[in-house]
Amino acid sequence: MPNEQNLALCDQEILEDILSSQKHATAMYNTYSGECKNTTLQGDMLNILRDEHNMQYSVFQEMEKRGWYKTEQAEQTKVDEAKTKFENIKSDF
């Protein structure tokens, strides 16, 4: 019989699981909010989506603070290029 202590998840594993779940939840609510026929329901879905994003961001910040989710600072030229690219795409519509 396995030792229960060996089966316990560490804090990092728990936060990784929560973050993964939040990413999945936001993806689902994003899809659902875009497919609502009723505007009241869509508003509710968008509110839930915002709440889910806020929770996801809180978990992300905690992991980043602990050094468990590393992100690199983007070069300003790359940021400017991406911004220009998407502004051009937007203007095409």
PDB file of N, CA, C and O in Angstrom:
ATOM      1  N   MET A   1       0.844  -1.182   0.000  1.00  0.00           N
ATOM      2  CA  MET A   1       0.000   0.000   0.000  1.00  0.00           C
ATOM      3  C   MET A   1       0.888   1.244   0.000  1.00  0.00           C
ATOM      4  O   MET A   1       1.782   1.350   0.840  1.00  0.00           O
ATOM      5  N   PRO A   2       0.664   2.201  -0.932  1.00  0.00           N
ATOM      6  CA  PRO A   2       1.520   3.391  -1.006  1.00  0.00           C
ATOM      7  C   PRO A   2       1.363   4.278   0.231  1.00  0.00           C
ATOM      8  O   PRO A   2       0.289   4.369   0.825  1.00  0.00           O
ATOM      9  N   ASN A   3       2.432   4.905   0.584  1.00  0.00           N
ATOM     10  CA  ASN A   3       2.436   5.840   1.691  1.00  0.00           C
ATOM     11  C   ASN A   3       1.690   7.107   1.267  1.00  0.00           C
ATOM     12  O   ASN A   3       2.030   7.705   0.246  1.00  0.00           O
ATOM     13  N   GLU A   4       0.679   7.527   2.033  1.00  0.00           N
ATOM     14  CA  GLU A   4      -0.120   8.700   1.671  1.00  0.00           C
ATOM     15  C   GLU A   4       0.725   9.951   1.568  1.00  0.00           C
ATOM     16  O   GLU A   4       0.413  10.842   0.778  1.00  0.00           O
ATOM     17  N   GLN A   5       1.780  10.037   2.346  1.00  0.00           N
ATOM     18  CA  GLN A   5       2.648  11.204   2.302  1.00  0.00           C
ATOM     19  C   GLN A   5       3.331  11.327   0.941  1.00  0.00           C
ATOM     20  O   GLN A   5       3.559  12.440   0.468  1.00  0.00           O
ATOM     21  N   ASN A   6       3.654  10.226   0.319  1.00  0.00           N
ATOM     22  CA  ASN A   6       4.307  10.233  -0.987  1.00  0.00           C
ATOM     23  C   ASN A   6       3.352  10.653  -2.099  1.00  0.00           C
ATOM     24  O   ASN A   6       3.797  11.068  -3.169  1.00  0.00           O
ATOM     25  N   LEU A   7       2.044  10.552  -1.860  1.00  0.00           N
ATOM     26  CA  LEU A   7       1.048  10.898  -2.872  1.00  0.00           C
ATOM     27  C   LEU A   7       0.653  12.374  -2.829  1.00  0.00           C
ATOM     28  O   LEU A   7      -0.016  12.859  -3.741  1.00  0.00           O
ATOM     29  N   ALA A   8       1.049  13.076  -1.802  1.00  0.00           N
ATOM     30  CA  ALA A   8       0.680  14.486  -1.653  1.00  0.00           C
ATOM     31  C   ALA A   8       1.368  15.328  -2.730  1.00  0.00           C
ATOM     32  O   ALA A   8       2.530  15.109  -3.073  1.00  0.00           O
ATOM     33  N   LEU A   9       0.622  16.285  -3.243  1.00  0.00           N
ATOM     34  CA  LEU A   9       1.177  17.206  -4.237  1.00  0.00           C
ATOM     35  C   LEU A   9       1.868  18.365  -3.529  1.00  0.00           C
ATOM     36  O   LEU A   9       1.426  18.807  -2.469  1.00  0.00           O
ATOM     37  N   CYS A  10       2.935  18.843  -4.111  1.00  0.00           N
ATOM     38  CA  CYS A  10       3.604  20.017  -3.549  1.00  0.00           C
ATOM     39  C   CYS A  10       2.876  21.273  -4.028  1.00  0.00           C
ATOM     40  O   CYS A  10       2.049  21.206  -4.937  1.00  0.00           O
ATOM     41  N   ASP A  11       3.179  22.398  -3.426  1.00  0.00           N
ATOM     42  CA  ASP A  11       2.509  23.662  -3.778  1.00  0.00           C
ATOM     43  C   ASP A  11       2.643  23.979  -5.260  1.00  0.00           C
ATOM     44  O   ASP A  11       1.685  24.438  -5.882  1.00  0.00           O
ATOM     45  N   GLN A  12       3.804  23.744  -5.825  1.00  0.00           N
ATOM     46  CA  GLN A  12       4.019  24.051  -7.240  1.00  0.00           C
ATOM     47  C   GLN A  12       3.097  23.201  -8.120  1.00  0.00           C
ATOM     48  O   GLN A  12       2.500  23.713  -9.066  1.00  0.00           O
ATOM     49  N   GLU A  13       2.981  21.926  -7.817  1.00  0.00           N
ATOM     50  CA  GLU A  13       2.113  21.056  -8.605  1.00  0.00           C
ATOM     51  C   GLU A  13       0.649  21.463  -8.486  1.00  0.00           C
ATOM     52  O   GLU A  13      -0.100  21.393  -9.460  1.00  0.00           O
ATOM     53  N   ILE A  14       0.250  21.881  -7.309  1.00  0.00           N
ATOM     54  CA  ILE A  14      -1.135  22.325  -7.099  1.00  0.00           C
ATOM     55  C   ILE A  14      -1.411  23.576  -7.921  1.00  0.00           C
ATOM     56  O   ILE A  14      -2.435  23.663  -8.599  1.00  0.00           O
ATOM     57  N   LEU A  15      -0.502  24.544  -7.863  1.00  0.00           N
ATOM     58  CA  LEU A  15      -0.697  25.780  -8.629  1.00  0.00           C
ATOM     59  C   LEU A  15      -0.648  25.523 -10.133  1.00  0.00           C
ATOM     60  O   LEU A  15      -1.395  26.144 -10.890  1.00  0.00           O
ATOM     61  N   GLU A  16       0.218  24.621 -10.569  1.00  0.00           N
ATOM     62  CA  GLU A  16       0.261  24.269 -11.996  1.00  0.00           C
ATOM     63  C   GLU A  16      -1.072  23.669 -12.439  1.00  0.00           C
ATOM     64  O   GLU A  16      -1.557  23.973 -13.529  1.00  0.00           O
ATOM     65  N   ASP A  17      -1.660  22.828 -11.607  1.00  0.00           N
ATOM     66  CA  ASP A  17      -2.952  22.220 -11.922  1.00  0.00           C
ATOM     67  C   ASP A  17      -4.061  23.270 -11.949  1.00  0.00           C
ATOM     68  O   ASP A  17      -4.918  23.251 -12.833  1.00  0.00           O
ATOM     69  N   ILE A  18      -4.042  24.174 -10.991  1.00  0.00           N
ATOM     70  CA  ILE A  18      -5.049  25.245 -10.951  1.00  0.00           C
ATOM     71  C   ILE A  18      -4.924  26.131 -12.186  1.00  0.00           C
ATOM     72  O   ILE A  18      -5.928  26.478 -12.807  1.00  0.00           O
ATOM     73  N   LEU A  19      -3.694  26.498 -12.542  1.00  0.00           N
ATOM     74  CA  LEU A  19      -3.486  27.360 -13.710  1.00  0.00           C
ATOM     75  C   LEU A  19      -3.968  26.663 -14.982  1.00  0.00           C
ATOM     76  O   LEU A  19      -4.613  27.283 -15.828  1.00  0.00           O
ATOM     77  N   SER A  20      -3.659  25.400 -15.112  1.00  0.00           N
ATOM     78  CA  SER A  20      -4.107  24.640 -16.277  1.00  0.00           C
ATOM     79  C   SER A  20      -5.633  24.591 -16.340  1.00  0.00           C
ATOM     80  O   SER A  20      -6.218  24.749 -17.412  1.00  0.00           O
ATOM     81  N   SER A  21      -6.264  24.376 -15.210  1.00  0.00           N
ATOM     82  CA  SER A  21      -7.733  24.344 -15.154  1.00  0.00           C
ATOM     83  C   SER A  21      -8.324  25.703 -15.508  1.00  0.00           C
ATOM     84  O   SER A  21      -9.323  25.779 -16.223  1.00  0.00           O
ATOM     85  N   GLN A  22      -7.712  26.775 -15.010  1.00  0.00           N
ATOM     86  CA  GLN A  22      -8.202  28.127 -15.318  1.00  0.00           C
ATOM     87  C   GLN A  22      -8.065  28.436 -16.801  1.00  0.00           C
ATOM     88  O   GLN A  22      -8.948  29.061 -17.388  1.00  0.00           O
ATOM     89  N   LYS A  23      -6.969  28.006 -17.409  1.00  0.00           N
ATOM     90  CA  LYS A  23      -6.798  28.224 -18.849  1.00  0.00           C
ATOM     91  C   LYS A  23      -7.895  27.515 -19.628  1.00  0.00           C
ATOM     92  O   LYS A  23      -8.431  28.068 -20.588  1.00  0.00           O
ATOM     93  N   HIS A  24      -8.226  26.313 -19.228  1.00  0.00           N
ATOM     94  CA  HIS A  24      -9.283  25.554 -19.891  1.00  0.00           C
ATOM     95  C   HIS A  24     -10.636  26.244 -19.682  1.00  0.00           C
ATOM     96  O   HIS A  24     -11.418  26.377 -20.624  1.00  0.00           O
ATOM     97  N   ALA A  25     -10.907  26.676 -18.459  1.00  0.00           N
ATOM     98  CA  ALA A  25     -12.185  27.331 -18.162  1.00  0.00           C
ATOM     99  C   ALA A  25     -12.345  28.620 -18.964  1.00  0.00           C
ATOM    100  O   ALA A  25     -13.422  28.880 -19.503  1.00  0.00           O
ATOM    101  N   THR A  26     -11.296  29.426 -19.050  1.00  0.00           N
ATOM    102  CA  THR A  26     -11.411  30.674 -19.810  1.00  0.00           C
ATOM    103  C   THR A  26     -11.644  30.391 -21.289  1.00  0.00           C
ATOM    104  O   THR A  26     -12.398  31.105 -21.949  1.00  0.00           O
ATOM    105  N   ALA A  27     -11.006  29.360 -21.803  1.00  0.00           N
ATOM    106  CA  ALA A  27     -11.224  29.002 -23.210  1.00  0.00           C
ATOM    107  C   ALA A  27     -12.672  28.603 -23.444  1.00  0.00           C
ATOM    108  O   ALA A  27     -13.271  28.990 -24.447  1.00  0.00           O
ATOM    109  N   MET A  28     -13.232  27.838 -22.532  1.00  0.00           N
ATOM    110  CA  MET A  28     -14.624  27.390 -22.687  1.00  0.00           C
ATOM    111  C   MET A  28     -15.594  28.572 -22.582  1.00  0.00           C
ATOM    112  O   MET A  28     -16.482  28.716 -23.422  1.00  0.00           O
ATOM    113  N   TYR A  29     -15.432  29.414 -21.564  1.00  0.00           N
ATOM    114  CA  TYR A  29     -16.328  30.562 -21.416  1.00  0.00           C
ATOM    115  C   TYR A  29     -16.186  31.538 -22.580  1.00  0.00           C
ATOM    116  O   TYR A  29     -17.164  32.177 -22.971  1.00  0.00           O
ATOM    117  N   ASN A  30     -14.993  31.661 -23.133  1.00  0.00           N
ATOM    118  CA  ASN A  30     -14.808  32.508 -24.300  1.00  0.00           C
ATOM    119  C   ASN A  30     -15.634  31.977 -25.469  1.00  0.00           C
ATOM    120  O   ASN A  30     -16.321  32.738 -26.150  1.00  0.00           O
ATOM    121  N   THR A  31     -15.563  30.679 -25.691  1.00  0.00           N
ATOM    122  CA  THR A  31     -16.353  30.063 -26.766  1.00  0.00           C
ATOM    123  C   THR A  31     -17.845  30.240 -26.506  1.00  0.00           C
ATOM    124  O   THR A  31     -18.591  30.642 -27.399  1.00  0.00           O
ATOM    125  N   TYR A  32     -18.278  29.941 -25.289  1.00  0.00           N
ATOM    126  CA  TYR A  32     -19.699  30.024 -24.960  1.00  0.00           C
ATOM    127  C   TYR A  32     -20.223  31.455 -25.111  1.00  0.00           C
ATOM    128  O   TYR A  32     -21.324  31.666 -25.618  1.00  0.00           O
ATOM    129  N   SER A  33     -19.431  32.432 -24.669  1.00  0.00           N
ATOM    130  CA  SER A  33     -19.907  33.826 -24.738  1.00  0.00           C
ATOM    131  C   SER A  33     -20.056  34.293 -26.176  1.00  0.00           C
ATOM    132  O   SER A  33     -20.883  35.157 -26.468  1.00  0.00           O
ATOM    133  N   GLY A  34     -19.265  33.730 -27.072  1.00  0.00           N
ATOM    134  CA  GLY A  34     -19.367  34.099 -28.483  1.00  0.00           C
ATOM    135  C   GLY A  34     -20.505  33.407 -29.206  1.00  0.00           C
ATOM    136  O   GLY A  34     -20.819  33.757 -30.344  1.00  0.00           O
ATOM    137  N   GLU A  35     -21.128  32.431 -28.564  1.00  0.00           N
ATOM    138  CA  GLU A  35     -22.180  31.659 -29.215  1.00  0.00           C
ATOM    139  C   GLU A  35     -23.538  31.807 -28.542  1.00  0.00           C
ATOM    140  O   GLU A  35     -24.432  30.987 -28.754  1.00  0.00           O
ATOM    141  N   CYS A  36     -23.693  32.845 -27.735  1.00  0.00           N
ATOM    142  CA  CYS A  36     -24.971  33.073 -27.056  1.00  0.00           C
ATOM    143  C   CYS A  36     -25.945  33.791 -27.989  1.00  0.00           C
ATOM    144  O   CYS A  36     -25.594  34.779 -28.633  1.00  0.00           O
ATOM    145  N   LYS A  37     -27.142  33.289 -28.047  1.00  0.00           N
ATOM    146  CA  LYS A  37     -28.176  33.917 -28.865  1.00  0.00           C
ATOM    147  C   LYS A  37     -28.845  35.057 -28.095  1.00  0.00           C
ATOM    148  O   LYS A  37     -29.322  36.023 -28.691  1.00  0.00           O
ATOM    149  N   ASN A  38     -28.875  34.938 -26.793  1.00  0.00           N
ATOM    150  CA  ASN A  38     -29.528  35.895 -25.919  1.00  0.00           C
ATOM    151  C   ASN A  38     -28.477  36.851 -25.345  1.00  0.00           C
ATOM    152  O   ASN A  38     -27.478  36.404 -24.782  1.00  0.00           O
ATOM    153  N   THR A  39     -28.697  38.160 -25.485  1.00  0.00           N
ATOM    154  CA  THR A  39     -27.698  39.138 -25.027  1.00  0.00           C
ATOM    155  C   THR A  39     -27.541  39.158 -23.509  1.00  0.00           C
ATOM    156  O   THR A  39     -26.454  39.451 -23.010  1.00  0.00           O
ATOM    157  N   THR A  40     -28.595  38.856 -22.776  1.00  0.00           N
ATOM    158  CA  THR A  40     -28.481  38.797 -21.318  1.00  0.00           C
ATOM    159  C   THR A  40     -27.572  37.646 -20.904  1.00  0.00           C
ATOM    160  O   THR A  40     -26.698  37.801 -20.051  1.00  0.00           O
ATOM    161  N   LEU A  41     -27.793  36.493 -21.521  1.00  0.00           N
ATOM    162  CA  LEU A  41     -26.936  35.336 -21.250  1.00  0.00           C
ATOM    163  C   LEU A  41     -25.495  35.628 -21.662  1.00  0.00           C
ATOM    164  O   LEU A  41     -24.558  35.253 -20.957  1.00  0.00           O
ATOM    165  N   GLN A  42     -25.320  36.291 -22.791  1.00  0.00           N
ATOM    166  CA  GLN A  42     -23.972  36.624 -23.240  1.00  0.00           C
ATOM    167  C   GLN A  42     -23.290  37.543 -22.225  1.00  0.00           C
ATOM    168  O   GLN A  42     -22.111  37.366 -21.917  1.00  0.00           O
ATOM    169  N   GLY A  43     -24.027  38.513 -21.712  1.00  0.00           N
ATOM    170  CA  GLY A  43     -23.455  39.400 -20.695  1.00  0.00           C
ATOM    171  C   GLY A  43     -23.020  38.635 -19.458  1.00  0.00           C
ATOM    172  O   GLY A  43     -21.962  38.904 -18.888  1.00  0.00           O
ATOM    173  N   ASP A  44     -23.851  37.669 -19.043  1.00  0.00           N
ATOM    174  CA  ASP A  44     -23.494  36.832 -17.892  1.00  0.00           C
ATOM    175  C   ASP A  44     -22.238  36.016 -18.180  1.00  0.00           C
ATOM    176  O   ASP A  44     -21.348  35.910 -17.337  1.00  0.00           O
ATOM    177  N   MET A  45     -22.178  35.448 -19.368  1.00  0.00           N
ATOM    178  CA  MET A  45     -21.001  34.654 -19.743  1.00  0.00           C
ATOM    179  C   MET A  45     -19.745  35.526 -19.777  1.00  0.00           C
ATOM    180  O   MET A  45     -18.676  35.096 -19.342  1.00  0.00           O
ATOM    181  N   LEU A  46     -19.873  36.742 -20.290  1.00  0.00           N
ATOM    182  CA  LEU A  46     -18.720  37.642 -20.340  1.00  0.00           C
ATOM    183  C   LEU A  46     -18.271  38.046 -18.940  1.00  0.00           C
ATOM    184  O   LEU A  46     -17.075  38.211 -18.698  1.00  0.00           O
ATOM    185  N   ASN A  47     -19.224  38.208 -18.012  1.00  0.00           N
ATOM    186  CA  ASN A  47     -18.865  38.510 -16.628  1.00  0.00           C
ATOM    187  C   ASN A  47     -18.121  37.339 -15.992  1.00  0.00           C
ATOM    188  O   ASN A  47     -17.127  37.531 -15.293  1.00  0.00           O
ATOM    189  N   ILE A  48     -18.613  36.123 -16.242  1.00  0.00           N
ATOM    190  CA  ILE A  48     -17.934  34.938 -15.726  1.00  0.00           C
ATOM    191  C   ILE A  48     -16.550  34.826 -16.352  1.00  0.00           C
ATOM    192  O   ILE A  48     -15.579  34.513 -15.662  1.00  0.00           O
ATOM    193  N   LEU A  49     -16.453  35.080 -17.658  1.00  0.00           N
ATOM    194  CA  LEU A  49     -15.162  35.028 -18.345  1.00  0.00           C
ATOM    195  C   LEU A  49     -14.171  35.999 -17.712  1.00  0.00           C
ATOM    196  O   LEU A  49     -13.013  35.647 -17.487  1.00  0.00           O
ATOM    197  N   ARG A  50     -14.619  37.215 -17.425  1.00  0.00           N
ATOM    198  CA  ARG A  50     -13.742  38.199 -16.774  1.00  0.00           C
ATOM    199  C   ARG A  50     -13.283  37.685 -15.413  1.00  0.00           C
ATOM    200  O   ARG A  50     -12.105  37.795 -15.073  1.00  0.00           O
ATOM    201  N   ASP A  51     -14.206  37.125 -14.634  1.00  0.00           N
ATOM    202  CA  ASP A  51     -13.842  36.584 -13.323  1.00  0.00           C
ATOM    203  C   ASP A  51     -12.829  35.449 -13.452  1.00  0.00           C
ATOM    204  O   ASP A  51     -11.878  35.364 -12.674  1.00  0.00           O
ATOM    205  N   GLU A  52     -13.040  34.578 -14.439  1.00  0.00           N
ATOM    206  CA  GLU A  52     -12.113  33.466 -14.658  1.00  0.00           C
ATOM    207  C   GLU A  52     -10.728  33.978 -15.044  1.00  0.00           C
ATOM    208  O   GLU A  52      -9.715  33.457 -14.577  1.00  0.00           O
ATOM    209  N   HIS A  53     -10.689  35.009 -15.904  1.00  0.00           N
ATOM    210  CA  HIS A  53      -9.396  35.599 -16.275  1.00  0.00           C
ATOM    211  C   HIS A  53      -8.710  36.212 -15.058  1.00  0.00           C
ATOM    212  O   HIS A  53      -7.495  36.087 -14.907  1.00  0.00           O
ATOM    213  N   ASN A  54      -9.467  36.865 -14.199  1.00  0.00           N
ATOM    214  CA  ASN A  54      -8.886  37.459 -12.993  1.00  0.00           C
ATOM    215  C   ASN A  54      -8.296  36.387 -12.079  1.00  0.00           C
ATOM    216  O   ASN A  54      -7.217  36.569 -11.514  1.00  0.00           O
ATOM    217  N   MET A  55      -9.015  35.263 -11.937  1.00  0.00           N
ATOM    218  CA  MET A  55      -8.498  34.166 -11.116  1.00  0.00           C
ATOM    219  C   MET A  55      -7.241  33.577 -11.745  1.00  0.00           C
ATOM    220  O   MET A  55      -6.264  33.294 -11.050  1.00  0.00           O
ATOM    221  N   GLN A  56      -7.270  33.395 -13.054  1.00  0.00           N
ATOM    222  CA  GLN A  56      -6.103  32.853 -13.759  1.00  0.00           C
ATOM    223  C   GLN A  56      -4.904  33.768 -13.565  1.00  0.00           C
ATOM    224  O   GLN A  56      -3.794  33.295 -13.319  1.00  0.00           O
ATOM    225  N   TYR A  57      -5.118  35.058 -13.674  1.00  0.00           N
ATOM    226  CA  TYR A  57      -4.019  36.009 -13.528  1.00  0.00           C
ATOM    227  C   TYR A  57      -3.454  35.990 -12.105  1.00  0.00           C
ATOM    228  O   TYR A  57      -2.245  36.124 -11.918  1.00  0.00           O
ATOM    229  N   SER A  58      -4.317  35.825 -11.110  1.00  0.00           N
ATOM    230  CA  SER A  58      -3.848  35.750  -9.719  1.00  0.00           C
ATOM    231  C   SER A  58      -2.949  34.546  -9.509  1.00  0.00           C
ATOM    232  O   SER A  58      -1.915  34.646  -8.850  1.00  0.00           O
ATOM    233  N   VAL A  59      -3.340  33.408 -10.068  1.00  0.00           N
ATOM    234  CA  VAL A  59      -2.521  32.201  -9.951  1.00  0.00           C
ATOM    235  C   VAL A  59      -1.196  32.401 -10.695  1.00  0.00           C
ATOM    236  O   VAL A  59      -0.130  32.051 -10.189  1.00  0.00           O
ATOM    237  N   PHE A  60      -1.280  32.966 -11.898  1.00  0.00           N
ATOM    238  CA  PHE A  60      -0.072  33.250 -12.681  1.00  0.00           C
ATOM    239  C   PHE A  60       0.886  34.138 -11.883  1.00  0.00           C
ATOM    240  O   PHE A  60       2.081  33.852 -11.815  1.00  0.00           O
ATOM    241  N   GLN A  61       0.371  35.211 -11.283  1.00  0.00           N
ATOM    242  CA  GLN A  61       1.217  36.120 -10.511  1.00  0.00           C
ATOM    243  C   GLN A  61       1.883  35.403  -9.340  1.00  0.00           C
ATOM    244  O   GLN A  61       3.062  35.619  -9.062  1.00  0.00           O
ATOM    245  N   GLU A  62       1.124  34.550  -8.656  1.00  0.00           N
ATOM    246  CA  GLU A  62       1.685  33.817  -7.517  1.00  0.00           C
ATOM    247  C   GLU A  62       2.795  32.880  -7.979  1.00  0.00           C
ATOM    248  O   GLU A  62       3.839  32.785  -7.332  1.00  0.00           O
ATOM    249  N   MET A  63       2.574  32.192  -9.090  1.00  0.00           N
ATOM    250  CA  MET A  63       3.604  31.287  -9.605  1.00  0.00           C
ATOM    251  C   MET A  63       4.836  32.059 -10.058  1.00  0.00           C
ATOM    252  O   MET A  63       5.966  31.637  -9.809  1.00  0.00           O
ATOM    253  N   GLU A  64       4.619  33.175 -10.715  1.00  0.00           N
ATOM    254  CA  GLU A  64       5.744  34.000 -11.176  1.00  0.00           C
ATOM    255  C   GLU A  64       6.537  34.529  -9.986  1.00  0.00           C
ATOM    256  O   GLU A  64       7.768  34.541 -10.008  1.00  0.00           O
ATOM    257  N   LYS A  65       5.827  34.965  -8.949  1.00  0.00           N
ATOM    258  CA  LYS A  65       6.475  35.482  -7.737  1.00  0.00           C
ATOM    259  C   LYS A  65       7.381  34.427  -7.095  1.00  0.00           C
ATOM    260  O   LYS A  65       8.444  34.747  -6.562  1.00  0.00           O
ATOM    261  N   ARG A  66       6.948  33.175  -7.153  1.00  0.00           N
ATOM    262  CA  ARG A  66       7.717  32.080  -6.550  1.00  0.00           C
ATOM    263  C   ARG A  66       8.785  31.510  -7.494  1.00  0.00           C
ATOM    264  O   ARG A  66       9.539  30.611  -7.123  1.00  0.00           O
ATOM    265  N   GLY A  67       8.835  32.050  -8.718  1.00  0.00           N
ATOM    266  CA  GLY A  67       9.828  31.580  -9.673  1.00  0.00           C
ATOM    267  C   GLY A  67       9.431  30.306 -10.393  1.00  0.00           C
ATOM    268  O   GLY A  67      10.280  29.640 -10.986  1.00  0.00           O
ATOM    269  N   TRP A  68       8.138  29.955 -10.350  1.00  0.00           N
ATOM    270  CA  TRP A  68       7.658  28.721 -10.967  1.00  0.00           C
ATOM    271  C   TRP A  68       7.071  28.940 -12.353  1.00  0.00           C
ATOM    272  O   TRP A  68       6.708  27.977 -13.029  1.00  0.00           O
ATOM    273  N   TYR A  69       6.976  30.173 -12.777  1.00  0.00           N
ATOM    274  CA  TYR A  69       6.474  30.502 -14.120  1.00  0.00           C
ATOM    275  C   TYR A  69       7.296  31.684 -14.600  1.00  0.00           C
ATOM    276  O   TYR A  69       7.017  32.836 -14.269  1.00  0.00           O
ATOM    277  N   LYS A  70       8.293  31.381 -15.370  1.00  0.00           N
ATOM    278  CA  LYS A  70       9.210  32.429 -15.814  1.00  0.00           C
ATOM    279  C   LYS A  70       8.766  32.978 -17.169  1.00  0.00           C
ATOM    280  O   LYS A  70       8.420  32.226 -18.080  1.00  0.00           O
ATOM    281  N   THR A  71       8.785  34.277 -17.276  1.00  0.00           N
ATOM    282  CA  THR A  71       8.501  34.948 -18.545  1.00  0.00           C
ATOM    283  C   THR A  71       9.660  35.884 -18.853  1.00  0.00           C
ATOM    284  O   THR A  71      10.310  36.418 -17.955  1.00  0.00           O
ATOM    285  N   GLU A  72       9.899  36.065 -20.131  1.00  0.00           N
ATOM    286  CA  GLU A  72      10.976  36.962 -20.546  1.00  0.00           C
ATOM    287  C   GLU A  72      10.390  38.306 -20.961  1.00  0.00           C
ATOM    288  O   GLU A  72       9.292  38.381 -21.512  1.00  0.00           O
ATOM    289  N   GLN A  73      11.138  39.351 -20.686  1.00  0.00           N
ATOM    290  CA  GLN A  73      10.744  40.692 -21.118  1.00  0.00           C
ATOM    291  C   GLN A  73      10.907  40.787 -22.630  1.00  0.00           C
ATOM    292  O   GLN A  73      11.967  40.467 -23.167  1.00  0.00           O
ATOM    293  N   ALA A  74       9.862  41.224 -23.307  1.00  0.00           N
ATOM    294  CA  ALA A  74       9.926  41.358 -24.760  1.00  0.00           C
ATOM    295  C   ALA A  74      10.702  42.623 -25.130  1.00  0.00           C
ATOM    296  O   ALA A  74      10.616  43.647 -24.452  1.00  0.00           O
ATOM    297  N   GLU A  75      11.456  42.523 -26.218  1.00  0.00           N
ATOM    298  CA  GLU A  75      12.153  43.700 -26.723  1.00  0.00           C
ATOM    299  C   GLU A  75      11.114  44.685 -27.253  1.00  0.00           C
ATOM    300  O   GLU A  75      10.125  44.278 -27.861  1.00  0.00           O
ATOM    301  N   GLN A  76      11.333  45.964 -27.026  1.00  0.00           N
ATOM    302  CA  GLN A  76      10.369  46.987 -27.446  1.00  0.00           C
ATOM    303  C   GLN A  76      10.125  46.950 -28.953  1.00  0.00           C
ATOM    304  O   GLN A  76       9.005  47.192 -29.403  1.00  0.00           O
ATOM    305  N   THR A  77      11.160  46.651 -29.735  1.00  0.00           N
ATOM    306  CA  THR A  77      10.976  46.596 -31.188  1.00  0.00           C
ATOM    307  C   THR A  77      10.020  45.467 -31.563  1.00  0.00           C
ATOM    308  O   THR A  77       9.213  45.626 -32.480  1.00  0.00           O
ATOM    309  N   LYS A  78      10.095  44.337 -30.876  1.00  0.00           N
ATOM    310  CA  LYS A  78       9.182  43.218 -31.140  1.00  0.00           C
ATOM    311  C   LYS A  78       7.752  43.584 -30.749  1.00  0.00           C
ATOM    312  O   LYS A  78       6.803  43.230 -31.449  1.00  0.00           O
ATOM    313  N   VAL A  79       7.602  44.283 -29.646  1.00  0.00           N
ATOM    314  CA  VAL A  79       6.273  44.730 -29.215  1.00  0.00           C
ATOM    315  C   VAL A  79       5.692  45.681 -30.254  1.00  0.00           C
ATOM    316  O   VAL A  79       4.530  45.551 -30.639  1.00  0.00           O
ATOM    317  N   ASP A  80       6.491  46.625 -30.701  1.00  0.00           N
ATOM    318  CA  ASP A  80       6.033  47.585 -31.708  1.00  0.00           C
ATOM    319  C   ASP A  80       5.661  46.891 -33.017  1.00  0.00           C
ATOM    320  O   ASP A  80       4.665  47.247 -33.646  1.00  0.00           O
ATOM    321  N   GLU A  81       6.456  45.904 -33.429  1.00  0.00           N
ATOM    322  CA  GLU A  81       6.154  45.165 -34.658  1.00  0.00           C
ATOM    323  C   GLU A  81       4.829  44.419 -34.544  1.00  0.00           C
ATOM    324  O   GLU A  81       4.026  44.431 -35.476  1.00  0.00           O
ATOM    325  N   ALA A  82       4.601  43.776 -33.413  1.00  0.00           N
ATOM    326  CA  ALA A  82       3.348  43.038 -33.205  1.00  0.00           C
ATOM    327  C   ALA A  82       2.162  43.991 -33.177  1.00  0.00           C
ATOM    328  O   ALA A  82       1.110  43.698 -33.745  1.00  0.00           O
ATOM    329  N   LYS A  83       2.330  45.120 -32.523  1.00  0.00           N
ATOM    330  CA  LYS A  83       1.253  46.115 -32.449  1.00  0.00           C
ATOM    331  C   LYS A  83       0.903  46.617 -33.844  1.00  0.00           C
ATOM    332  O   LYS A  83      -0.273  46.704 -34.198  1.00  0.00           O
ATOM    333  N   THR A  84       1.910  46.945 -34.631  1.00  0.00           N
ATOM    334  CA  THR A  84       1.682  47.425 -35.999  1.00  0.00           C
ATOM    335  C   THR A  84       0.997  46.362 -36.843  1.00  0.00           C
ATOM    336  O   THR A  84       0.071  46.658 -37.597  1.00  0.00           O
ATOM    337  N   LYS A  85       1.454  45.131 -36.712  1.00  0.00           N
ATOM    338  CA  LYS A  85       0.875  44.021 -37.477  1.00  0.00           C
ATOM    339  C   LYS A  85      -0.620  43.889 -37.192  1.00  0.00           C
ATOM    340  O   LYS A  85      -1.419  43.775 -38.122  1.00  0.00           O
ATOM    341  N   PHE A  86      -0.998  43.904 -35.932  1.00  0.00           N
ATOM    342  CA  PHE A  86      -2.401  43.709 -35.587  1.00  0.00           C
ATOM    343  C   PHE A  86      -3.245  44.959 -35.842  1.00  0.00           C
ATOM    344  O   PHE A  86      -4.443  44.850 -36.100  1.00  0.00           O
ATOM    345  N   GLU A  87      -2.645  46.119 -35.773  1.00  0.00           N
ATOM    346  CA  GLU A  87      -3.379  47.328 -36.168  1.00  0.00           C
ATOM    347  C   GLU A  87      -3.687  47.292 -37.652  1.00  0.00           C
ATOM    348  O   GLU A  87      -4.767  47.711 -38.068  1.00  0.00           O
ATOM    349  N   ASN A  88      -2.749  46.794 -38.466  1.00  0.00           N
ATOM    350  CA  ASN A  88      -2.967  46.674 -39.899  1.00  0.00           C
ATOM    351  C   ASN A  88      -4.059  45.652 -40.209  1.00  0.00           C
ATOM    352  O   ASN A  88      -4.891  45.870 -41.090  1.00  0.00           O
ATOM    353  N   ILE A  89      -4.051  44.551 -39.488  1.00  0.00           N
ATOM    354  CA  ILE A  89      -5.092  43.533 -39.682  1.00  0.00           C
ATOM    355  C   ILE A  89      -6.458  44.107 -39.309  1.00  0.00           C
ATOM    356  O   ILE A  89      -7.447  43.889 -40.008  1.00  0.00           O
ATOM    357  N   LYS A  90      -6.496  44.833 -38.213  1.00  0.00           N
ATOM    358  CA  LYS A  90      -7.746  45.451 -37.746  1.00  0.00           C
ATOM    359  C   LYS A  90      -8.279  46.439 -38.779  1.00  0.00           C
ATOM    360  O   LYS A  90      -9.484  46.495 -39.028  1.00  0.00           O
ATOM    361  N   SER A  91      -7.391  47.209 -39.371  1.00  0.00           N
ATOM    362  CA  SER A  91      -7.832  48.219 -40.336  1.00  0.00           C
ATOM    363  C   SER A  91      -8.344  47.598 -41.653  1.00  0.00           C
ATOM    364  O   SER A  91      -9.067  48.244 -42.412  1.00  0.00           O
ATOM    365  N   ASP A  92      -7.961  46.349 -41.907  1.00  0.00           N
ATOM    366  CA  ASP A  92      -8.433  45.643 -43.093  1.00  0.00           C
ATOM    367  C   ASP A  92      -9.909  45.265 -42.989  1.00  0.00           C
ATOM    368  O   ASP A  92     -10.567  45.031 -44.002  1.00  0.00           O
ATOM    369  N   PHE A  93     -10.422  45.206 -41.775  1.00  0.00           N
ATOM    370  CA  PHE A  93     -11.827  44.824 -41.579  1.00  0.00           C
ATOM    371  C   PHE A  93     -12.653  46.033 -41.675  1.00  0.00           C
ATOM    372  O   PHE A  93     -13.874  45.959 -41.543  1.00  0.00           O
TER     373      PHE A  93
END
